[in-house]
Amino acid sequence: MKAKTGDWLVMKGLTIDRPEHRGLITEVHSDDGSPPYVVHWLDSGRITTVFPGPDAIVVTAAEQQTADARANRRLNTLRSAKARDQS
């Protein structure tokens, strides 16, 4: 696993009661981008040093922007459909 500052660390939720955990990588201490990473977690606001396990992936800032745009388009489509159904 390799990362750079500004990438996102995503810990996959492996069970129903444990959702995906996402954080911004704010520091990478190795020249080659290997762990550990300092991560600012979105859901808790905590900042921690992380040695990611096999349930984690690194997402680049560009990949995250693309995913966010796709999610926003889906949400807008659902909102439009709901508004049509209610009228």
C-alpha positions in Angstrom: 0.0 0.0 0.0 1.3 3.4 -1.0 -0.1 6.8 -0.3 0.6 10.5 -0.3 -0.6 13.4 1.7 -4.1 14.3 0.5 -5.1 10.8 -0.4 -8.0 9.1 1.5 -7.8 5.9 3.6 -10.9 3.8 3.5 -11.4 1.1 6.0 -14.1 -1.2 4.6 -17.0 -2.1 6.8 -17.0 -5.8 7.0 -20.3 -6.3 8.9 -23.6 -4.5 8.8 -23.1 -2.8 12.2 -19.6 -1.5 11.2 -19.9 1.0 8.3 -17.1 2.1 6.1 -14.6 4.4 7.9 -13.0 7.2 5.8 -10.2 9.6 6.6 -7.9 12.1 5.0 -4.2 11.2 5.0 -2.5 14.3 6.4 1.0 12.9 6.9 3.1 10.1 5.3 6.4 9.6 7.0 8.2 7.4 4.5 9.7 8.5 1.2 8.1 5.5 -0.7 4.5 6.2 0.6 4.3 3.1 2.8 2.6 3.2 6.2 2.2 4.4 8.9 -0.1 7.3 7.9 -1.5 10.1 10.1 -5.2 10.2 9.3 -8.0 12.7 10.1 -11.2 10.6 10.4 -14.3 12.2 9.0 -16.8 10.5 11.2 -15.2 11.3 14.6 -12.8 14.2 13.8 -10.0 12.2 15.5 -6.5 12.3 14.2 -4.6 9.0 14.5 -1.5 7.2 13.3 -2.6 4.1 11.3 -0.9 1.0 10.1 -3.7 -0.1 7.6 -4.7 -3.8 7.5 -6.1 -5.9 4.6 -9.6 -4.2 5.0 -8.2 -0.8 3.9 -7.6 0.9 0.6 -6.0 4.1 -0.4 -8.1 6.4 -2.7 -6.4 9.3 -4.5 -7.9 12.7 -4.2 -9.0 12.6 -7.8 -10.7 9.2 -7.4 -12.5 10.5 -4.3 -13.7 13.6 -6.2 -15.0 11.4 -9.0 -16.8 9.1 -6.5 -18.3 12.1 -4.7 -19.6 13.6 -8.0 -21.1 10.2 -9.0 -22.8 9.9 -5.6 -24.2 13.5 -5.9 -25.6 12.7 -9.3 -27.4 9.6 -8.0 -28.7 11.6 -5.0 -30.1 14.3 -7.3 -31.7 11.7 -9.5 -33.4 10.2 -6.5 -34.6 13.6 -5.2 -36.0 14.4 -8.7 -37.8 11.1 -8.9 -39.3 11.6 -5.4 -40.4 15.1 -6.2 -42.1 13.8 -9.4 -43.8 11.1 -7.4 -45.1 13.5 -4.8 -46.6 15.9 -7.4 
